[in-house]
Amino acid sequence: MPIRLKIARSTAEKAEVYRFRHRVFVEEERRFHNPGNHITDQYDSFGETINVLAFDGRHDRFDLFIAGR
């Protein structure tokens, strides 16, 4: 199945990125204890940061961000 990339532009799409991070780092890998349902970091507040989600048609597969200067 092809992988589809999607740039998170809207508030709802960015929230999807933050929930995906929570699912990976808190629920699956147990790297952090975070009682909420999302994870953000300092780069998310930069206007030039681009968040990209990859989908296989059914599920999110990964999230990456590109932080400019």
C-alpha positions in Angstrom: 0.0 0.0 0.0 1.4 3.4 -0.9 2.5 5.9 1.8 0.7 9.3 1.7 2.4 12.4 3.3 0.3 15.2 4.7 1.5 18.5 6.0 -0.4 19.5 9.2 -1.6 23.0 8.5 -4.8 23.4 10.5 -5.2 23.4 14.3 -7.0 20.0 14.0 -4.3 18.5 11.9 -1.6 19.7 14.3 -3.6 18.2 17.2 -3.5 14.9 15.3 0.3 15.1 15.2 0.5 15.8 18.9 -1.9 12.9 19.7 0.2 10.6 17.5 3.4 11.6 19.4 1.6 10.7 22.6 0.5 7.4 21.3 4.0 6.5 20.3 6.1 7.9 23.1 3.8 7.4 26.0 1.5 4.5 25.2 3.6 2.3 23.0 7.3 3.0 24.0 6.6 4.2 27.5 9.4 6.8 27.3 7.4 9.5 29.2 4.7 9.7 31.7 2.2 12.2 30.4 -1.3 12.1 31.7 -2.7 14.2 28.8 -3.5 12.9 25.3 -0.8 14.9 23.4 2.8 15.8 23.4 4.3 19.1 22.1 7.8 20.5 22.2 9.4 23.9 21.9 9.7 23.6 18.1 6.0 23.4 17.7 5.6 27.1 18.6 7.9 28.3 15.8 6.0 29.6 12.8 8.5 28.0 10.4 8.1 24.5 11.8 6.5 22.1 9.4 4.8 18.9 10.8 4.3 16.0 8.4 2.3 12.9 9.0 2.7 9.7 6.9 -0.3 7.4 6.4 -0.5 3.9 4.9 -4.2 4.3 4.1 -5.5 3.1 7.5 -3.1 4.3 10.2 -0.6 7.0 10.9 2.9 5.6 10.4 5.2 8.4 11.5 5.5 12.1 12.2 8.4 14.3 11.4 9.0 18.0 11.8 11.2 20.4 10.0 12.2 23.4 12.0 13.6 26.3 10.0 15.7 29.2 11.3 
